[in-house]
Amino acid sequence: MKSLILAAGYATRLYPLTLDTPKALLPIGDKPMLDYLVSEIATLDRMTEVHLVSNHRFITQFAAWAEGAKARYPGLQFSVWDDGTTSNDDRLGAVGDIQFVIDRAKLDDDLLIAASDNFFTFPLRDFAADFQRTGRDTLLTAHLDDIETLRKFGVATLGEDNRVLSLVEKPQNPPSDVGVYALYLYRRDTLPLIGQYLDEGNSPDAPGHFPEWLCTRRDVRAYLFTGECIDIGSPEAYRAVNGRFGGGKRG
């Protein structure tokens, strides 16, 4: 199993904090936000490689982070990829960046895909165990009570054994209370379908658009987690997270 971390965005909602520092490298307590995600990735028994894709503007900062990460996570191999973009105007989009790395790294294995700013309070091993149990592409999901929050997420309708019957990105009228987070586990034989999705002219932007398309063609499952997965989308939200978790601990 390999992992791909999406870190090519510009996080303009967090300006001025992210003018010179990528969102994923902002500190929470005593370490960058990205380390909370990678420390969980490192707990997965089958995980061997971490691939991180960034834009050209922040690539040197992520490369420096990866050099240090080699010592912190000795069981993982790190590769950092520059997608060559310099602004929101020429960005490849999340799905475009996924395909970019699949092509250049020649990825051919089960793949965990995660947004670099994921900050959560549950064991990633549980998510991976559910993927192994079902043998199906698996989305990270949770029940969300607030309709305004649901409107900012992909929303899934589930059937038996949490099969994803349908998924819609950022719906004005959410069809259920199941929100989909930017953490996905895809089977090895699903990776070629990402290229097919793009070749058909579908949106390369939000990563949730691909599973929206995929669940109409394959058996996709949802893993419903308990805990928190926090969207740090504003300077105020960032300060609030640091206030809660600033000691470097979560829970």
MOQUI-V814914 format. One record per residue. N is the residue number from 1. PSI is psi as a letter, one per 30 degrees, with the letter a starting at -180 (NA if undefined). Layout:
BEGIN
n:N psi:PSI
n:N psi:PSI
END
This chain:
BEGIN
n:1 psi:k
n:2 psi:l
n:3 psi:l
n:4 psi:j
n:5 psi:k
n:6 psi:j
n:7 psi:h
n:8 psi:g
n:9 psi:l
n:10 psi:f
n:11 psi:h
n:12 psi:f
n:13 psi:f
n:14 psi:g
n:15 psi:k
n:16 psi:g
n:17 psi:e
n:18 psi:g
n:19 psi:e
n:20 psi:f
n:21 psi:k
n:22 psi:k
n:23 psi:e
n:24 psi:f
n:25 psi:g
n:26 psi:k
n:27 psi:k
n:28 psi:j
n:29 psi:b
n:30 psi:g
n:31 psi:l
n:32 psi:l
n:33 psi:e
n:34 psi:e
n:35 psi:f
n:36 psi:e
n:37 psi:e
n:38 psi:e
n:39 psi:e
n:40 psi:e
n:41 psi:e
n:42 psi:f
n:43 psi:f
n:44 psi:k
n:45 psi:e
n:46 psi:f
n:47 psi:k
n:48 psi:e
n:49 psi:k
n:50 psi:k
n:51 psi:k
n:52 psi:k
n:53 psi:k
n:54 psi:l
n:55 psi:l
n:56 psi:f
n:57 psi:e
n:58 psi:g
n:59 psi:e
n:60 psi:e
n:61 psi:e
n:62 psi:e
n:63 psi:e
n:64 psi:e
n:65 psi:e
n:66 psi:e
n:67 psi:e
n:68 psi:e
n:69 psi:f
n:70 psi:e
n:71 psi:e
n:72 psi:f
n:73 psi:i
n:74 psi:f
n:75 psi:f
n:76 psi:k
n:77 psi:k
n:78 psi:k
n:79 psi:k
n:80 psi:k
n:81 psi:k
n:82 psi:j
n:83 psi:f
n:84 psi:f
n:85 psi:l
n:86 psi:f
n:87 psi:l
n:88 psi:f
n:89 psi:e
n:90 psi:g
n:91 psi:l
n:92 psi:f
n:93 psi:l
n:94 psi:e
n:95 psi:e
n:96 psi:e
n:97 psi:e
n:98 psi:e
n:99 psi:e
n:100 psi:e
n:101 psi:e
n:102 psi:e
n:103 psi:e
n:104 psi:e
n:105 psi:f
n:106 psi:h
n:107 psi:k
n:108 psi:i
n:109 psi:l
n:110 psi:k
n:111 psi:k
n:112 psi:k
n:113 psi:k
n:114 psi:k
n:115 psi:k
n:116 psi:f
n:117 psi:g
n:118 psi:k
n:119 psi:j
n:120 psi:l
n:121 psi:h
n:122 psi:l
n:123 psi:k
n:124 psi:f
n:125 psi:e
n:126 psi:e
n:127 psi:e
n:128 psi:e
n:129 psi:e
n:130 psi:e
n:131 psi:e
n:132 psi:e
n:133 psi:e
n:134 psi:f
n:135 psi:g
n:136 psi:l
n:137 psi:k
n:138 psi:k
n:139 psi:k
n:140 psi:k
n:141 psi:l
n:142 psi:l
n:143 psi:k
n:144 psi:k
n:145 psi:e
n:146 psi:k
n:147 psi:e
n:148 psi:e
n:149 psi:e
n:150 psi:e
n:151 psi:f
n:152 psi:f
n:153 psi:l
n:154 psi:k
n:155 psi:k
n:156 psi:k
n:157 psi:k
n:158 psi:k
n:159 psi:a
n:160 psi:k
n:161 psi:h
n:162 psi:h
n:163 psi:k
n:164 psi:j
n:165 psi:e
n:166 psi:l
n:167 psi:k
n:168 psi:k
n:169 psi:k
n:170 psi:h
n:171 psi:k
n:172 psi:e
n:173 psi:i
n:174 psi:k
n:175 psi:f
n:176 psi:a
n:177 psi:g
n:178 psi:j
n:179 psi:k
n:180 psi:k
n:181 psi:l
n:182 psi:h
n:183 psi:k
n:184 psi:k
n:185 psi:j
n:186 psi:k
n:187 psi:l
n:188 psi:e
n:189 psi:g
n:190 psi:f
n:191 psi:e
n:192 psi:f
n:193 psi:f
n:194 psi:e
n:195 psi:e
n:196 psi:e
n:197 psi:e
n:198 psi:e
n:199 psi:f
n:200 psi:f
n:201 psi:g
n:202 psi:l
n:203 psi:k
n:204 psi:g
n:205 psi:c
n:206 psi:k
n:207 psi:f
n:208 psi:f
n:209 psi:e
n:210 psi:e
n:211 psi:f
n:212 psi:e
n:213 psi:e
n:214 psi:e
n:215 psi:f
n:216 psi:f
n:217 psi:f
n:218 psi:l
n:219 psi:j
n:220 psi:k
n:221 psi:l
n:222 psi:k
n:223 psi:j
n:224 psi:j
n:225 psi:l
n:226 psi:k
n:227 psi:a
n:228 psi:k
n:229 psi:j
n:230 psi:k
n:231 psi:j
n:232 psi:i
n:233 psi:g
n:234 psi:l
n:235 psi:e
n:236 psi:e
n:237 psi:e
n:238 psi:e
n:239 psi:e
n:240 psi:e
n:241 psi:e
n:242 psi:e
n:243 psi:e
n:244 psi:e
n:245 psi:g
n:246 psi:f
n:247 psi:g
n:248 psi:g
n:249 psi:l
n:250 psi:l
n:251 psi:NA
END
